[in-house]
Amino acid sequence: TATVRAGLPNPALDDGFDLAQETFAQEPTQGPVGVFRNQLTALVALVEKGSAEQVKAKALDALAFVQQHKWKDQEVVVRLLVAGALLKESRHAEAVAVYQASRQVAGQALAAAHPAGHKLVLQTWFGQAAAHLAAGQTPEAAACYRDAAAVAQADHNQILTIEAQRMEAFCHARASDRLAA
């Protein structure tokens, strides 16, 4: 269904990303948070509809902005979006490299006692595991899930600990390693 603005249908705004981007574009941008919100909204929309190269190009501005403001958590978010765009195009090795770089930044956030530090690190492990799994690299995926389980456990997140352990076992089973599974 078309969204409505000023009483008129606008079929160009039929998905949530377009609607959010349009809404944020009409709001006054206040301070660095507002600027970044617009950058992030545009980046998320581009991940959905654009190519990985377009996402990478757009992400450069957002990365420079968050690095200037020393927002490690948001830097991880931008990097994860880039990795997701690469994964969407089955560019597995590149996605793995971006997930690993994201983990370095997430580790810095964790070392600085960021309240979401463990969760940021955890997302990089799950993302890298997914990239390995999509590439058919099940032993590498299993290792990532094992590391994800350790991070989830350190974060006292039993659900994601169990999920990571389950996926590690799934990977071992897929690799016909019944003992490890």
Secondary structure, DSSP 8 states (H G I E B T S, - for coil): --EEETTEEEGGG-SHHHHHHHHHHHS---HHHHHHHHHHHHHHHHHHHS-HHHHHHHHHHHHHHHHHHT-HHHHHHHHHHHHHHHHHTT-HHHHHHHHHHHHHHHHHHHHTT-TTHHHHHHHHHHHHHHHHHHTT-HHHHHHHHHHHHHHHHHTT-HHHHHHHHHHHHHHHHHTT-TTT-
